[in-house]
């Protein structure tokens, strides 16, 4: 969840490190720091708060160095203090930055204290610095010392190390946390995300689990888990710098909400071009793999989990395949019944979500080898570990609260349902064309929903002074109510819960009063009349209703009942369309509350720790 950047060059790299950290700030932002090597040894600047705080201090001391590492922190071990900020230094001779969690840090701390090392932070990272320093001081090279040290660490990590004894290079290693190398001309870089190096290179190498790399100005040498030199593929990133800029928008979340018509169109493009739901969309082997499938298990976390819950309705109603959905962090810690013919679907925006990656490994260890990843980031860890992959084309998503990644995931999952149904002989050509037509019209429908923003902005005023909110939905729209509640709570800090509307009388109705706004997802589907009855239960208890309906829902506004209609009903794709209004509502409620929309407290974008 933290961010790493590093550089080895024949020029001052401080500005490159700072720019990289600024682009990684969405991954962690409670403190930041930079350490460089120069003729004076290791010079380090750290500051609590945003990268800008650290930048001011770096400029004040005219920080300068040709080899350096930087870090943005999302606190795990130890509070938000400068002493806990990275980089961490051992004996003034070696500096380390680290993403992840070292599970055996207490044991290592006791061991290192006995060897005479003093600890000045509460972090697990400081043990890495001292452990590598210890071996480096035993006449081992920095590379050998790092290779030796990482063998003694339990947990997940991405690290980069610099030493005054070997000032011409840096060593970097990964296990379970993302890390890449950026290749330049006479200079090379490392980072946890390609966005950090886009200003200096587009050529990147994604390190694999267990890799340790020696990064120098004139080249990179990579060693695999067994210590033997390996070759990793060089990729040319297609992420644009423009996608990392705000442009005319105030916040990245606002920008990304409004980018959804384009993101959806790009994700649907291959479907529309082929005018068919083809297994080839998921990989060359998909047709043969899909023939073996008798059920589906979806593993995901956070917003992706709500996409999975939505997909369950599609997969069972369209493809007629039994589908289970599990929170990734729970799945691998319980006894389950493996099924070799079950398709394991993992969903992750970043492709690096640790809970989901570990859940995938667990499923494979149980003999469930039919695997499909739905992901937004090319060549990330989860797709590489899967037989099949569908890449959403949402583009870079910077705001911590996921928006366009979620709706493009829904498109991918609907595509999976339709493709499996077709292969199973359950989708005739007429129905296939109807689904394709609905997908073609989806971007336009989403744009119509975006045009409702002025009305939703007015609604947000009724939420800005509230402490709690309730979201209701039924059937396939219940997961959208869950997503709406999540968006509101994570960026406005208003406590929000979501329930199937039919569950109101089984407990939640006790919470309803005039201070509890109730948001209802109520499109014109088979459950509409049931939803209307549930709304009457709220109204009878003095609750204020905010209803997202559509043109065909036949709602009438009245005292305490507010209605906004999307311009059209989009049938089976309705969950995607109704996601847009709840995103906008959360955004404007957060604006009125004065919270940091893009960087909500205590959260980070890429979750790479348990």
N, C-alpha and C positions, 0 to 999 in steps of 0.2 A: 504494500500500500504506500510505501515511501518511493522516492525517486532518486535515481543515481545517474550521474554523468561524469565522464572523465576524458582527458585529452593528453596526448603526447605530441609535441610539435616543436618547430624551430622558431616559435614566436610566443608572445605572451598569450596564454590560453584563458586568462581570467574572464574576459568578456564572453568567450564561448561557453565557459562553464556557467556563468550567470544567466546567459540567454537560455541555455538548456534547462537550468533549474526553473526558470520562469515558465517554460513550456510544460514542465513536469509538476508544477505546483498543485495541479488538481489531484495528484496522487498522494499528497501529504503536505500539510501546510501549517504545522504548529511551530516549526523551527527550521532553520536552514544553515548550511555551512559549506565552506570551501577550504581546502588545504592544497598548497602548491610547494614544489621543490624549487629552490633557487640557491644562490651562493651562500645564503644565510641558514640553510637547512630547511626545516619544515616551517612554513608560515601558514597560520590558520586563522580564519575569521568565522565566527558563528553568531547567530542572533535568534532570539525567540520571536515568533510571529512569522510574517510573510517574507518571501524572498527579498522584497524591497528593503526590509530592515537590514538584512545581511549585506545587501548591495551597497547601501550607504556606508556601512562600516568598512567594506572592502575598498571603496573609493577613497575614504578618509585616510587609510594607511597606504594607499597606492600599491595595493597587492599586485605582485608580478611573479610569474613563473611559467616555465615552458612545459612542465609536467604537473598535472593537478587532478583532483577529484572533488566532486561536490555532491550534496545530498539535501533533499527535503524530507522532513520527518513527519510521520504519523505515529504518535506515541503508543507504545505497547508496554515495555518495561521501563518504569520510571516516569516521573511527571514531566511537564513541559517546562524545562529549564535549560539554560545555556549549557550547563555541565553535561546534560544528557543529549545535547544536539551532536550530530555527526559533522565532520569526521572525528573519530577517536584516535588519540595518539598514544603510543607506547614508548616511554623512556626518551621522548623527544626525537626519536629516530625513525619511526614508522607510523603511517596513518592509514586508517581503514574507513570505508563506508560500507553499509550493510542494509539490505532489505531482507525481511523475513524474521524468523524466530529461532533462536538456539535453545532447544528444549533441555539440554544438559548443561546450561550455563552455571547453575549453582555448583554442580560438581567441579566444573572447570575453574570457577572462581576460587573455590577452596584449594584446589591443586596449585593454581598460579600464585595465590597469596603465600603458600608454603615455599614457593620458589623466590619470594621477595618482591613480587609485583604489588603495587599499590593501586587501588581502584578509586577513581574520583567521580564515577557516575553510577547510576542505578541500572544501567542498560545491560542487556545480554551481549551487545556488540563489543563492549570493551574487552571481553574475554578473547574475542577473535584477534584483536590487535596485540594483546599480550602473548597469546599462544603462538602467533606467527613470529613475533619478535623473539620469543624464546628460541625457536628452532633456527631462525635467521642468525641468531647470536652463537649458534653451535656450528659455525662455519658452513651452514647450508646457504645455497643461493636463495634469493627471494622466491623464485619459482618452486624450488624443492621445499622450502619452508612452508609455503602456502599449500602445496600438495599434501604435505605431511599433516598440517593442521586441520585441513578440511576433512580428513579421514577420521578425525577425533570429534567432529561436531555432529550432533544429532539435531535434526530439525530441517528447516528450509532456509535457504540463503541465496542471495546474489551479493557478491562482495568485490571490491576493488581495493588494491593495496599499493602504496608507494613507500619507498625507503630512501633515506639519505645515503645509504651505502651503495645503492644501485640507482642513481638518479636519472638514468637514461630511458627507463621504461616503467610500466606498471603491470601488475599481475591481477587477473580477474577470474572469478569462478562462480558457477551457479549450480544450485540444486533446488528445484521446486519453485524458484522465483525467476521471472523473466530477466534476461540480459542479452544484449546484442553488441556487436562491434561495428562501428562505422569506419569505412575505408576511405581515406583521403589521399592526396598527392603529397608525399613526404610528411604526412601526419595522420594519426589514427585516433579513434574515439571509442568510448564505451558508453552505454546508456541502458536504462531499463525500458525505454520506449523510443521508437524511431523519431517521434516528434522533437526530441531533445537534440538531434543531430541533423535535422533537415536543412538547416542554414549552412552546413558545411559539407554534407555529402548525402547522396541517396543510395549509395552502395553499402549494404549491410549484411552481416553474417549473424544468424540467430544461433546462439550457443545452446547446446543440448544438456540435459541433466548429467551432472558429473564432469562436465568440461572445465578445464583450467586453461587459461590463455595468457600468453606472454605478448603484450602489446607494446610495440616499439614504433619509432617514427617511420622506419623503412619497411615494416612488415609485421605480420601477426603469425604466431605459432600456437596451434591449439592441440591440447592433449586430452584424450578421452578419460573415462572413469578409471581405466586400467593403467593410465600413465603413458600410453603409447600415442605418438603424434597422429592426428587425424586431419582430414580435409572436410570442411563444411561448405555447403553451397552458398554462393554469393547471390543476393537478391537485389533487385533494383526497386526501391520503394516507390509506390504510386501515390502516396499521401502528399497532398499539396500544402505548401506553406499558407496559401490563402485560406484553406479550411481551418487553420489554427488561429486565424485572426477574427476579431469581432465584426469588422466591417461597420455597417450602419446600426448595429444592435447594441443594446446596453449591457446585456449579459449573454453568455454562451447558451444558457438554457433557452432564452428567448430565441436566439438564432437557430438553435437546433429544433425547437418546436416548429418554426416556420420553414425549416429545410425538409420537412417530412414529405411533401409532395414529390420533391426531387429524389429523395432517398428511396421512397417507395417505387417510383418509376424506374430507377436504376436497378433495384432488386428484382423487379418484375421483368426487366428488359429481355432476359434470355428466354423466359416463358413466352413472351409475346412474339419474339422473333421466330421461334419454332412453332408457335400456335399449337402447343401440345404440352401435356404434363408427361415429361419423359424421365425415366430413371436416370438417364445420363446427366441430368442436372445435379445429381448427388455424387457422381463419380463413375468411372468406367465399369467398376464392378457392381454397381448398384442393382442392376437388373437381376443378377444371380443371387445377390445377398437378399434382396427383397422377397425372392421366391421362398426363402427359408423361414421367413418371419411369421410367427403365429401370435405374437403379442408385442407390446411396446412398454419400455420403462424409460421415463424421462427424468433426468437428474439436473437440477439447476438450483440457483440461489437468488434471493432478492427479487428484483423485477423480472428476471428471466424465469423464476419459478412461477410467477403469475402468467407469463406467456405460456408456460407448460400446462398450467391448469386450463387455460383457454383451449389449448390444442387437444386436450383429452376429449372435449366435446366433439371436435371435428373428426378426430381419428376414430372415435367409436361410432359416430353417426354416419360418416361418409365412407370410411374404409372398413368399418365393422371389425376393428381389431381391439381386443381388450387392452386398455392403457392404464398404467399406474404412473403417478407423478410423485417424486420424493424430493425433499430438501436434501441437497447433496451432503451437507455436513452431518445429517442424521443417518443417512443410508449406510455409510460404511461402518457405523458403530453398532449395528444391530444384526441379528441373525436373519438372513433372508433366504428364500428358496430360489436358487438359480435355475434358469431355463436357457439352455443353449440356443433355442430358437427365438429368443426374445431380442428385439432390436433395442440397444441401449442408445438413447439420444441424449447428448449433453448440449446445454445451451449456455453460452457465455459471450458477452459483448467483447471482452478483451482476449478471450482464449487462454487466459492465464489464471483464472479464478481458482485459487488453491483448493477450496472445498470441492469444487466440481471436478478438478483434475484428479484429486485423490479418490473421489467416488468412482470415476472412470477406471482408475487402476484397480480398485477393489472389485468392480464388476468383472473386469478381464481376468483377474486372479481367480474368480469363481468359475471361469470357463465360459463367460458370456462375451464372445468375441465379435459379435455382429454389432458394429459401433458406427454411429453417425454424429458428427459435430455440427452444430449451427453456430456460426461465429462471425464477428465483424472484422477481425484482424487476420490478414493473410499470414500464413506460416507460423502462427502462434502455437503454443504447446499442445493444447487440446486437439486441434485439427491434426497435428502431426502424429498424435497418439491414436487416431481414429481411422477406421477403414474408409469411411465416406465423409464428405464434408459439403455443406452448403454455406457459402459465404454471403452474408447479407452485405449490401453495399450502402450502408448508412453514411460512410465517410467518418472522419474523425469526430468523436463525441467527447467534448471537454467538460461540460457541466456534470457534476457528480450525480445529479438526478437524471436517470436515463429517460430519454424521450424517443428520438428517432431510432435508436437501437431496439427499443421495445416493439415499435410498430413494424419494423422490418423483420424482426424475429417472428411476429405473428404471420406475416406474409410467407415466410419460409416454412412455418409449420402447417399453414393451410395448404401450401404447395405439396408438402410431404403427404398430407392426408389424401389429397386428390390423386397424387401419383400412385400411392399404394392402392387406392380404390380402383384406379384404372387397370393396374397390373393384376388385380384380383378379379377383374371382370365385373366390377360393381359400378363402373362409371361409363355410360355410353357416350357416343360422340356428341349427342345433343346436350347432355348435361355438362360435358367437358367444355363445350363452346360457351355455355351460360356462365360457367365459372371464370373462363378466360375473359369474357366480356365484362364481368363484374370487376375483375382485376384491372382491366384497361381503364375503367371509369373511377377506380379508387382514388387516384391522385387528385382528380377534379373534385370528388366528394370531400376529401380531406381539406382542400383549399376552401370549399364552402364552409366547412366547420371552423377553419381558422378565421374566416370573416365574421364569426360570431364574437370575436374577442371584445369589442366594445360593450356588449351586453354582459358578458361574463365578468369583465372588469368591474362593472357596477355591482354584481353579486358579491364580488370579493370583499366589498366594504362591510357586508354583513358577517364576514368571517374574521375580519382583522382584529376584532375586540373579543373574540370568543376563545375559550380554552380547550373546547372539545368539539368534535364533529362526528357524525355517523354517516356512513355510505351504505346504500342498499342496492342490490341487484338480484336478478334471478337467472337461473340457467347459465348459459354461456356468458352472460353479462355480469355474473357475480365476480369472476376474476378481475373484471375491469373496475368494479367497485373497490376491490382490494388494492388494485394499482392506484386508484384515485386517492384512497386513504393514505397509502404509502407516500405518494408525492406530497400531499399536504403536510404530513407530519415531518418529513425529512427536510423540507426547505423552509417551512413557516414555523415549525416547532409547535403547531397546534396538535394536540393529541387527537388522533382520528382512528376509528375502527370501521371495519366493513363486515357486513353480515349478509347471508342470503335473506331476502326480505321476509320469507316465510318463517324465519327464526326469531323475528321480533318478539312474538308473544312468549317465547321460551326463555326470556331473560332480559335481553337488551332494552325492551320497552320500558323497563324501570328507570332507565337513564334519561328518557326523553322528557324535555321540558322546553320552555321558551329560550333557554340559553344553549340548547343543543341543536344547531342547524343539522338538517338531515338531507343529504344529497341522494337522489334516486336516479339510477340509470334505467330508463323506461322506454325502449324502442317498441315499435309495433310488431311484437312477435307473439307466439302462442301463449306466453305467460303474462301478457299485458294486463288482462283483467285481474289476475291474481295480485299483480303489483299494485294496481289501483286500490284493491281492498286493503293491502298492507299500508298504503299511504293514509287511508282513512283512520287506521289505528293510531298513526302518528298525529294526525290533525286533531283527533278527539282528545289527545293529551296535551294540547297546546304547543306541539312541535311546529317549527317552521320548515317547510318543504322547498327544496330547490331541485327541480325535475329537469333532467336532460332527456328530451323526447325526440321524436322525429315528425315529419310532416303528416304522418298517418296516425299518430297516437291518440288524437281526439281528447286532448286535455284542455281544461278551461282554467285560466288563472282566477284565483279568488284570494280572499284574506288569508295570508299565511301560506299560500301556494304559488310559487313562482315557476314559470315554465320557459325554457329555451328549446326551440326545435331546430334540429339539423334540417337542411333543406330537402333532404331525400332519405328514403330508407334503402339501405344497400344490402338487405337480405343477409346471406350467410357471412358476409364480411363486416357486419354491423359492429362487432367488438372493436375492430380497428378504428372505425370512424368515431365511436364513442369514447375512445381514449383521448382524443384531442381536447374536448372541453374540460376534462378533469385535469389535464396538464396545465391548461391556461388558467384555470381557477387557482391551482396551487401556486403558480408563478405570481399572479397578481395579489393573492393573499400574502405571500412572502414579501413582496414589494411594500405593501402597506404596513407590514409588521417591522420592516426595516432590517430583515435578516440578510445574510450574505448568500444570495441565491445560488451562485455557482459553487461555493465552497461551504456548505453547511457544517456546523460544528460537529466534531467527533466522527465525521465520515470522510471517506476517501473513495476515489473512483475505482481503482483496480484493487480488489481484495485478494492479497497474496499471503495472508496469514490466517490461521484458524481462529 
